[in-house]
Amino acid sequence: MTTLPKVLESKAKIRFQDCDPFNHLNNAAYINYMINAREDQIDQHYELDIFTLAKTQGISWVVGSNQIAYLKPALLMEDVIIDSQLFHFTDNQLHVEIRMWNEDKSEIKAVMWSTFVHFNLLQQKRWNHDEKLSKLFKNILNPIDAKSFEERISQLKPQKV
């Protein structure tokens, strides 16, 4: 069996239409960049196309909640790295951390924890993961050693000396 990566990474460029008058990425746009990156990453690395699942099986995930910390601005036309990992899951939820970095990953710009709820679109209700998905999640699980989002931010934020 092929070993799957636990941390997925991709590159994005900050675009004009997503920026405020100060040439900073708009706060709401961070979420779009991060969620879009995660969708592309899981399709590319795990062959998990959530839109095909929705069309063919009537199941997918909906965002249950997001917590985001803005640490440094992402700037117009800047290349950023977005990495992500599954850090916890249950029978019908996924808990994912997504981080945005500068191009050489020396400066963290934002951190987001997202909870995705598995959902049956045909029956319009929460749905448990099947055996195949649960096996995938066990293989890619990468726990985080933090009891809270705030603790995690303090772990990732550069400490002043």
C-alpha positions in Angstrom: 0.0 0.0 0.0 1.2 3.5 -0.9 2.0 5.8 2.0 -0.2 8.9 1.7 1.1 12.3 2.7 -0.4 13.6 6.0 0.4 17.2 5.3 -0.7 18.5 1.9 0.8 21.7 0.3 0.1 23.9 -2.6 0.9 27.4 -3.9 -1.4 30.3 -4.6 -1.1 33.9 -5.8 -3.0 36.6 -4.0 -5.2 38.3 -6.6 -6.2 41.9 -7.0 -10.0 41.3 -6.7 -9.5 39.6 -3.3 -7.6 42.6 -1.8 -8.7 45.6 0.2 -7.6 49.2 -0.6 -4.3 48.6 1.4 -3.4 45.7 -1.0 -3.9 43.2 1.8 -5.9 40.0 1.3 -9.5 40.7 2.5 -10.2 38.8 5.7 -13.1 36.8 4.2 -11.0 35.9 1.1 -8.5 34.0 3.3 -11.2 31.4 3.9 -11.8 31.0 0.2 -8.1 30.6 -0.6 -7.7 28.0 2.2 -10.8 26.0 1.5 -10.2 26.0 -2.2 -6.6 24.8 -1.6 -7.8 22.0 0.6 -10.3 20.8 -2.0 -7.6 20.7 -4.7 -5.1 19.0 -2.4 -7.4 16.1 -1.3 -8.4 15.6 -5.0 -4.8 15.6 -6.1 -3.2 13.5 -3.3 -6.1 11.3 -2.1 -8.2 11.1 -5.3 -11.1 12.4 -3.2 -13.2 14.6 -5.4 -16.0 15.9 -3.2 -18.0 17.2 -6.1 -18.0 13.8 -7.9 -19.1 12.2 -4.6 -21.9 14.6 -4.4 -23.0 13.9 -8.0 -22.6 10.1 -7.9 -23.4 9.2 -4.3 -25.3 12.1 -3.0 -22.8 12.6 -0.1 -20.3 15.3 0.7 -19.2 17.6 3.5 -20.5 21.0 4.6 -18.6 23.4 6.7 -19.8 23.2 10.3 -17.5 25.9 11.7 -14.3 27.9 11.1 -11.9 29.5 13.5 -9.3 31.7 11.9 -6.4 33.7 13.2 -4.8 36.4 11.0 -1.2 36.7 11.9 0.5 38.6 9.1 -1.1 40.2 6.0 -1.0 38.4 2.6 -0.2 41.0 0.0 -1.4 41.7 -3.6 0.4 39.4 -6.1 2.3 37.6 -3.4 2.9 33.8 -3.8 1.8 32.0 -0.7 2.0 28.3 0.4 -1.1 26.8 1.9 -0.7 23.5 3.7 -3.3 21.4 5.5 -3.9 18.3 7.5 -6.6 16.2 9.1 -6.0 16.4 12.8 -9.1 14.7 14.2 -12.2 12.9 12.8 -15.3 11.2 14.1 -17.9 9.0 12.5 -19.4 12.1 10.7 -17.0 15.0 11.1 -13.5 16.0 9.9 -11.3 18.5 11.8 -8.7 20.1 9.5 -6.0 22.7 10.1 -5.1 24.9 7.2 -2.1 27.3 7.3 -1.1 30.1 4.9 2.6 30.9 4.7 4.9 33.2 2.7 6.6 31.5 -0.2 9.6 30.1 1.7 7.4 29.2 4.8 9.5 31.4 7.1 6.4 33.5 8.0 3.0 32.3 8.9 0.1 34.5 7.7 -3.0 32.7 8.9 -4.2 29.6 10.6 -7.7 28.1 10.3 -9.4 25.2 12.0 -12.4 23.9 10.0 -14.9 21.4 11.0 -16.6 19.6 8.1 -19.8 17.6 8.6 -20.4 14.6 6.4 -23.8 15.1 4.8 -26.3 13.1 2.8 -27.6 15.6 0.2 -30.4 13.3 -0.9 -31.8 12.8 2.7 -30.7 16.3 3.9 -29.1 15.0 7.1 -25.8 14.3 8.7 -24.3 11.0 7.5 -21.6 8.6 8.8 -18.5 8.0 6.8 -18.4 4.6 5.1 -15.6 2.1 5.8 -13.5 3.2 2.8 -13.5 6.8 3.9 -12.8 5.9 7.6 -9.9 3.8 6.5 -8.5 6.7 4.4 -8.9 9.1 7.4 -7.1 6.7 9.7 -4.2 6.6 7.2 -3.8 10.3 6.9 -4.6 11.4 10.4 -2.0 13.8 11.8 -2.9 14.9 15.3 -2.0 18.2 16.7 -0.6 18.6 20.2 -2.8 21.5 21.4 -5.8 21.5 23.6 -7.4 24.6 22.0 -7.2 26.8 18.9 -5.6 29.6 21.1 -2.9 27.2 22.3 -2.2 26.2 18.7 -1.9 29.8 17.6 0.6 30.4 20.3 2.6 27.4 19.2 2.8 28.7 15.6 3.1 32.4 16.2 6.7 33.6 16.2 7.8 34.4 19.8 9.2 37.8 20.5 12.7 37.6 22.1 
